[in-house]
């Protein structure tokens, strides 16, 4: 099984531990596009509007390729604090678009935490994500059950 991890850059510090657990269970992990350089977008932005637009466009295309080549996505949606406001189980715009691509490509969508309340709740619920509430064991169980049903 191959899983593409998707999340806000704010959560990159949480990926390594989750990656290690899943890889110990023989699950191949595909890392977020700018995981190796979390400042890549800021660097593109500093080069000007055109460079930033090209960067975003390239990242959307790369994400679609990674999703297409994976069996599932794992959405890491933790609480995010910005300007003194806590966004519970945060999902940003790019992560939402990756979830949509996974849905369109009939990939399983695992969510680490519940769907966040807010404007896009109904849309995310429509993707029929599998909520694991931090229990990575549910990824294997769901994978085994789906293989038995084929």
C-alpha positions as CSV (number, residue, x, y, z in Angstrom):
1,X,0.0,0.0,0.0
2,X,1.2,3.5,-0.8
3,X,0.0,6.6,1.0
4,X,0.6,10.2,0.1
5,X,0.6,12.4,3.3
6,X,-1.0,15.8,2.8
7,X,-1.2,18.6,5.3
8,X,-0.4,22.2,6.0
9,X,3.3,23.1,6.2
10,X,2.7,23.9,9.9
11,X,2.3,20.2,10.5
12,X,5.5,19.0,8.8
13,X,7.1,18.6,12.2
14,X,4.5,15.8,12.9
15,X,5.2,13.8,9.8
16,X,8.4,11.9,10.7
17,X,6.8,10.0,13.6
18,X,3.7,9.0,11.6
19,X,5.8,8.1,8.6
20,X,8.0,5.8,10.7
21,X,5.0,4.0,12.2
22,X,3.4,3.4,8.8
23,X,6.7,2.3,7.2
24,X,7.2,-0.2,10.0
25,X,4.0,-1.8,8.8
26,X,5.3,-2.0,5.2
27,X,3.3,1.0,4.0
28,X,5.1,3.1,1.5
29,X,4.9,6.8,2.2
30,X,4.9,9.7,-0.3
31,X,5.8,13.0,1.4
32,X,4.3,16.4,0.7
33,X,5.7,18.3,-2.2
34,X,7.9,20.8,-0.4
35,X,8.6,18.6,2.7
36,X,12.3,18.7,2.0
37,X,12.2,22.6,1.8
38,X,9.3,24.0,3.7
39,X,10.4,27.5,2.6
40,X,10.1,26.8,-1.2
41,X,6.9,28.7,-1.6
42,X,8.2,31.7,0.3
43,X,11.3,31.7,-2.0
44,X,9.1,31.6,-5.1
45,X,6.9,34.4,-3.7
46,X,10.0,36.5,-3.2
47,X,10.8,36.2,-6.9
48,X,7.5,37.9,-7.8
49,X,3.9,37.1,-8.7
50,X,4.7,35.2,-11.9
51,X,7.2,32.9,-10.1
52,X,4.8,32.3,-7.3
53,X,1.9,31.5,-9.6
54,X,4.1,29.0,-11.6
55,X,5.3,27.4,-8.3
56,X,1.7,26.9,-7.2
57,X,0.6,25.6,-10.6
58,X,3.6,23.1,-10.6
59,X,2.7,22.0,-7.1
60,X,-0.9,21.3,-8.0
61,X,0.2,19.2,-10.9
62,X,2.8,17.3,-8.9
63,X,0.2,16.6,-6.2
64,X,-2.1,15.1,-8.8
65,X,0.6,12.9,-10.0
66,X,1.5,11.7,-6.5
67,X,-2.2,11.0,-5.7
68,X,-2.7,9.2,-9.0
69,X,0.3,7.0,-8.1
70,X,-0.9,6.3,-4.6
71,X,-3.5,4.0,-3.1
72,X,-4.7,6.6,-0.5
73,X,-4.0,10.0,1.0
74,X,-3.6,10.6,4.7
75,X,-4.7,14.1,5.8
76,X,-2.9,15.4,8.8
77,X,-5.4,17.9,10.2
78,X,-4.2,19.1,13.6
79,X,-5.1,22.3,15.4
80,X,-3.4,25.4,13.9
81,X,-2.8,28.6,15.8
82,X,-2.5,31.8,13.9
83,X,-2.7,35.4,15.3
84,X,-4.0,34.0,18.6
85,X,-6.9,32.1,16.9
86,X,-7.0,28.3,17.1
87,X,-8.3,26.5,14.0
88,X,-9.4,23.1,15.2
89,X,-8.4,20.2,12.8
90,X,-7.2,22.7,10.2
91,X,-7.3,21.9,6.5
92,X,-6.0,24.6,4.2
93,X,-6.8,25.4,0.6
94,X,-4.1,23.3,-1.0
95,X,-4.9,20.3,1.2
96,X,-8.6,20.6,0.4
97,X,-7.7,20.6,-3.3
98,X,-5.6,17.5,-2.8
99,X,-8.5,15.8,-1.0
100,X,-10.7,16.7,-4.0
101,X,-8.2,15.2,-6.4
102,X,-8.0,12.0,-4.3
103,X,-11.8,11.9,-4.4
104,X,-12.0,12.4,-8.2
105,X,-9.3,9.6,-8.6
106,X,-11.2,7.2,-6.4
107,X,-8.5,7.0,-3.8
108,X,-9.1,6.4,-0.1
109,X,-9.0,9.5,2.0
110,X,-7.9,9.0,5.6
111,X,-8.2,11.9,8.0
112,X,-6.1,11.9,11.2
113,X,-8.8,13.9,13.1
114,X,-12.4,14.8,12.6
115,X,-13.6,17.0,9.8
116,X,-13.2,20.6,10.9
117,X,-16.4,22.7,11.4
118,X,-16.7,25.5,8.9
119,X,-17.5,26.5,5.4
120,X,-16.2,23.3,3.7
121,X,-17.6,20.8,6.1
122,X,-20.3,19.4,3.7
123,X,-17.8,19.3,0.8
124,X,-15.3,17.3,2.9
125,X,-18.0,15.0,4.2
126,X,-19.0,14.4,0.6
127,X,-15.5,12.9,0.0
128,X,-16.5,10.1,2.4
129,X,-13.2,10.3,4.4
130,X,-12.2,7.5,6.8
131,X,-11.7,9.3,10.2
132,X,-9.0,7.5,12.2
133,X,-8.9,9.9,15.2
134,X,-5.1,9.3,15.5
135,X,-5.4,5.5,15.4
136,X,-3.0,4.5,12.6
137,X,-4.0,0.9,13.0
138,X,-7.3,1.8,11.3
139,X,-5.4,2.3,8.0
140,X,-4.3,-1.3,7.9
141,X,-7.7,-2.6,9.0
142,X,-9.5,-0.7,6.3
143,X,-7.0,-1.7,3.7
144,X,-7.3,-5.4,4.6
145,X,-11.1,-5.2,4.6
146,X,-11.2,-3.5,1.2
147,X,-8.8,-6.2,-0.3
148,X,-11.1,-9.0,1.0
149,X,-14.1,-7.3,-0.7
150,X,-12.4,-7.3,-4.1
